Amino acid sequence: MHDDAPPPEAAPGSPADHRTRLAGEQADEQGLSLPKAVSALFADLPGLLTDRVHLLALELRRASGALGEMVALGLLAAVLFATAWFTLWAGFAAAMIALGLAWPWVVLLVLFVNLSAAVWAMLRVKSLAPLLALPATLRRLTDSDSREREDERQRQFDAEHADDRAS
């Protein structure tokens, strides 16, 4: 089915009206010259960049507020977790002493378990540290096979000039 109705009129000053006027002007000129197209592009560029920069600024402001709140809540959670951790170990130590274990042995046991967990955590942090350098992205963005290409060029050069050296 084909609709022969004319397109609806665009409101004056709307983007659709602007596009309609531009299309009409282009049809009248029967092709827009390259300099006019470039100047039209440069005329639209500040508006496009300004909108995107404004959006970025608004989102960064919102993100910074959220980050501040996240840090504050993270610190609160860390304090509450540490309090619970101390309470747990104090209860464990009291139970061990109540069972007849001498308090120096209880202190050494608690110290050993906590230091072991701390060492494990530090080793895990150390194993994760190389990931902060974004190795896959760096390999993708850098010319990772340039060394292999250079070695291949050197072999070709040596093979081509081997005959010259033999003579």
C-alpha positions in Angstrom: 0.0 0.0 0.0 1.4 3.4 -1.0 0.6 6.6 0.9 0.3 9.7 -1.3 -0.3 12.1 1.6 2.2 14.9 2.0 4.4 14.7 5.1 3.1 16.6 8.2 4.3 20.2 8.6 7.1 20.6 11.1 6.8 23.2 13.8 8.9 26.3 12.9 12.3 26.3 14.6 12.1 22.5 15.3 14.9 20.2 14.2 12.5 18.6 11.7 11.8 22.1 10.3 15.6 22.8 10.1 16.2 19.4 8.3 13.4 20.2 5.9 14.8 23.6 5.1 18.2 22.2 4.6 16.9 19.5 2.3 15.0 22.1 0.3 18.1 24.3 0.1 20.2 21.4 -1.0 17.7 20.4 -3.7 17.6 24.0 -4.9 21.4 24.2 -5.2 21.5 20.8 -6.9 24.3 19.5 -4.8 26.2 21.0 -2.0 29.7 22.0 -2.7 32.5 20.6 -0.6 33.5 23.9 1.0 29.9 24.6 2.0 29.5 21.1 3.4 32.7 21.5 5.4 31.6 24.9 6.8 28.2 23.4 7.7 30.0 20.6 9.6 32.2 23.1 11.4 29.1 25.2 12.3 27.4 22.2 13.9 30.5 20.9 15.7 30.5 23.3 18.7 26.9 22.5 19.5 27.5 18.7 19.3 30.6 19.0 21.5 29.0 21.3 24.0 26.1 19.0 24.6 28.4 16.0 25.1 30.8 17.9 27.4 27.8 19.2 29.4 26.5 15.7 29.8 29.9 14.4 30.8 30.2 17.2 33.4 26.8 16.4 34.9 27.5 12.7 35.1 31.0 13.2 36.6 29.4 15.4 39.3 26.9 12.7 40.1 29.5 10.0 40.0 31.8 11.9 42.4 29.0 12.3 44.9 28.2 8.6 44.6 31.9 7.7 45.0 32.1 9.8 48.2 29.1 8.1 49.6 30.5 4.7 48.7 33.8 5.5 50.4 32.1 6.7 53.6 29.9 3.6 53.7 32.9 1.4 53.0 34.7 2.9 55.9 31.7 2.4 58.1 31.4 -1.2 57.1 35.1 -1.7 57.7 34.8 -0.4 61.3 31.7 -2.5 62.0 33.4 -5.6 60.5 36.6 -5.0 62.6 34.4 -4.7 65.7 32.7 -7.9 64.9 36.0 -9.6 64.2 37.5 -8.5 67.5 34.3 -9.7 69.3 34.5 -13.1 67.6 38.1 -13.6 68.6 37.5 -12.4 72.1 34.6 -14.9 72.4 36.9 -17.7 71.0 39.7 -16.8 73.4 37.3 -16.8 76.4 35.9 -20.1 75.3 39.4 -21.6 75.0 40.4 -20.3 78.4 37.1 -21.6 79.9 38.1 -25.0 78.6 41.3 -24.9 80.5 43.8 -23.7 77.8 46.4 -21.3 79.2 45.9 -17.7 78.0 49.4 -17.4 76.5 48.6 -20.3 74.2 45.2 -18.8 73.3 46.9 -15.5 72.4 49.5 -17.3 70.2 46.7 -19.3 68.5 44.7 -16.1 67.7 47.8 -14.3 66.6 48.9 -17.2 64.3 45.5 -17.5 62.6 45.2 -13.8 62.0 48.8 -13.4 60.8 48.3 -16.4 58.4 45.2 -14.8 57.0 47.0 -11.5 56.6 49.9 -13.2 54.8 47.5 -15.0 52.5 45.7 -11.7 51.7 48.9 -9.9 50.9 50.1 -12.7 48.6 46.7 -12.5 46.8 47.1 -8.8 46.4 50.5 -9.3 45.0 49.3 -11.8 42.5 46.5 -9.4 41.4 48.7 -6.4 41.0 49.9 -7.1 37.4 46.2 -6.9 36.3 46.2 -3.2 37.2 48.5 -2.5 34.2 45.7 -3.7 31.9 48.0 -6.2 30.1 45.5 -7.4 27.5 44.6 -3.8 26.5 48.2 -2.9 26.3 49.0 -5.9 24.1 46.0 -5.0 21.8 47.0 -1.3 21.6 50.7 -1.7 21.1 52.4 -3.3 18.2 53.0 -6.6 20.0 54.4 -8.5 17.0 56.9 -5.8 15.9 59.8 -7.8 17.3 58.8 -10.9 15.3 58.5 -8.8 12.1 61.9 -7.2 12.7 63.5 -10.6 13.2 61.9 -11.8 10.0 63.2 -8.8 8.1 66.7 -9.4 9.5 66.6 -13.1 8.3 65.5 -12.0 4.8 68.2 -9.4 4.7 70.8 -12.0 5.8 69.5 -14.5 3.3 69.7 -12.0 0.4 73.1 -10.8 1.3 74.6 -14.3 2.0 75.5 -14.6 -1.7 77.4 -11.3 -1.6 79.4 -12.4 1.3 80.2 -15.8 -0.2 81.7 -14.1 -3.3 
